[in-house]
Amino acid sequence: MTRDPSPPDPCRCPLCGGDNRCAMEIERETGQPQAPCWCLSATFTAELLARVPPAARGQACICAACAAAAHKRG
């Protein structure tokens, strides 16, 4: 019998596993208001978004480091 993989951690980048610094998730967890998330002004290429595992899509944010690395490769 195979187990279902555990759900993605919304505080971790689904690509590298690093802290994604998601302001919306920080606010949800702490109850402390946060400034708008950095990702609202970021650009994510279709290629980068396609690398996110299907189970993590819409569940965990890509971190700024992965977004910047993809932009440099772009």
Contacts in CASP RR format, 6 or more apart in sequence:
PFRMAT RR
TARGET T0000
AUTHOR 0000-0000-0000
METHOD contacts of the structure
MODEL  1
MTRDPSPPDPCRCPLCGGDNRCAMEIERETGQPQAPCWCLSATFTAELLA
RVPPAARGQACICAACAAAAHKRG
5 55 0 8 1.000
7 55 0 8 1.000
7 59 0 8 1.000
8 14 0 8 1.000
8 53 0 8 1.000
8 55 0 8 1.000
8 56 0 8 1.000
8 59 0 8 1.000
8 60 0 8 1.000
9 60 0 8 1.000
10 22 0 8 1.000
10 25 0 8 1.000
10 59 0 8 1.000
10 60 0 8 1.000
10 61 0 8 1.000
11 19 0 8 1.000
11 20 0 8 1.000
11 22 0 8 1.000
11 25 0 8 1.000
11 26 0 8 1.000
11 29 0 8 1.000
11 60 0 8 1.000
12 18 0 8 1.000
12 19 0 8 1.000
12 20 0 8 1.000
12 60 0 8 1.000
13 19 0 8 1.000
13 20 0 8 1.000
13 60 0 8 1.000
13 61 0 8 1.000
13 62 0 8 1.000
13 63 0 8 1.000
13 65 0 8 1.000
13 66 0 8 1.000
14 52 0 8 1.000
14 53 0 8 1.000
14 56 0 8 1.000
14 59 0 8 1.000
14 60 0 8 1.000
14 62 0 8 1.000
15 51 0 8 1.000
15 52 0 8 1.000
15 62 0 8 1.000
15 63 0 8 1.000
15 66 0 8 1.000
16 63 0 8 1.000
16 65 0 8 1.000
16 66 0 8 1.000
17 63 0 8 1.000
18 63 0 8 1.000
18 65 0 8 1.000
19 63 0 8 1.000
20 60 0 8 1.000
20 61 0 8 1.000
20 62 0 8 1.000
20 63 0 8 1.000
20 64 0 8 1.000
21 38 0 8 1.000
21 63 0 8 1.000
21 64 0 8 1.000
22 37 0 8 1.000
22 39 0 8 1.000
22 60 0 8 1.000
22 61 0 8 1.000
23 34 0 8 1.000
23 35 0 8 1.000
23 36 0 8 1.000
23 37 0 8 1.000
23 38 0 8 1.000
24 34 0 8 1.000
24 37 0 8 1.000
25 61 0 8 1.000
26 32 0 8 1.000
26 34 0 8 1.000
27 33 0 8 1.000
27 34 0 8 1.000
37 61 0 8 1.000
38 64 0 8 1.000
39 61 0 8 1.000
39 62 0 8 1.000
39 64 0 8 1.000
39 67 0 8 1.000
42 64 0 8 1.000
42 67 0 8 1.000
43 67 0 8 1.000
43 71 0 8 1.000
44 62 0 8 1.000
44 67 0 8 1.000
44 70 0 8 1.000
45 70 0 8 1.000
45 71 0 8 1.000
45 74 0 8 1.000
47 70 0 8 1.000
48 62 0 8 1.000
48 66 0 8 1.000
48 67 0 8 1.000
48 70 0 8 1.000
49 57 0 8 1.000
49 62 0 8 1.000
52 62 0 8 1.000
END
